[in-house]
Amino acid sequence: GGDAKQIMTDKCLVQISDEGAVLEFVQHAIAENPQSVEDHKNVKGMAMGFFVGQIMIVSTGQANPQLAHQLLKQELDKQSVG
């Protein structure tokens, strides 16, 4: 038994949709994979799936994938300009 919300939290079944938290995962994935950032710059969108996968690994599968993709695109676009 037990509270369903607590069980979900304990078992890492709760999706993280907090923009600040997901952004930290995104920035970590970008910082840890500079070659993939270059790949993305050279062929737009090429590394998106890879990065989303890295974000899901770092967040133990809890990051909201749609939000992660959106924030990832914004961060990579900033780097492409810079």
N, C-alpha and C positions, 0 to 999 in steps of 0.2 A: 504494500500500500504506500501511501504517502501523497503529498501534494504533487499534482501532475507537472506544474510549472517547475518546481524544485527538482523533480526527477529529470526533466528535460535539460535543465541547466547543468545538473550533476553529470549527465551523460553526454554533454556537449551537443545537444540536439537543437539548441536555440540558434536561429540565424542572426548574425550580427548585421544590423542595418544602420547603425550609427555611423554617420558620414566621417566623423573624425577618426574613429577606430579603423574603418575600412581604408581610409586614406593613409594611415600609418602602415598598413599591410602593403598597399600599393607602392608607397615610397620605399619600403624595405625591398620589395621585389625588384624595383628599378635599380636601386643602389647595388644590389647583389649581382646584377646581370647586365653589366655595361655593354657586352658584345651584342646582347639581344636588343638593347636600345639602339645601337648602330644599325642592326638588321632592320629594325622598324623604320629608322630614318631613310634607309636605302630603298626599302620596298614597303610602302605604307601598309600597315595592317598585318604584315607578315608575322610579327611576334606576339600579336594580341592573345591568341590562344595559349601560347606558352606562358605569358605573364599571368593570365587569369588562373592557369594551373598552379603557378608558383604562389599566387595569393591564396588560393584554396589550401595549399599545403601549409603555408605559414599560419593560416587562421584555423587549422585543423578542420577545414571544410565548413566553417561557420560563417564566413563572409557572404553577404548577399551578392551573388554573381553578377546580377544586372548592375548594381551599384558599383561593384568593383570594376566592371568593364567601363562604365561611364567615367569614373574617377581616373582610371588608367588612361583612357583616351585623352582626358584633359591634361594629365601630367606629362604624357609623351608628347602631346602637341606643344606644350610649353618648352620642352627640351629641344624639339625640332626647330623652334624659332630661335632659341638661345645659342 
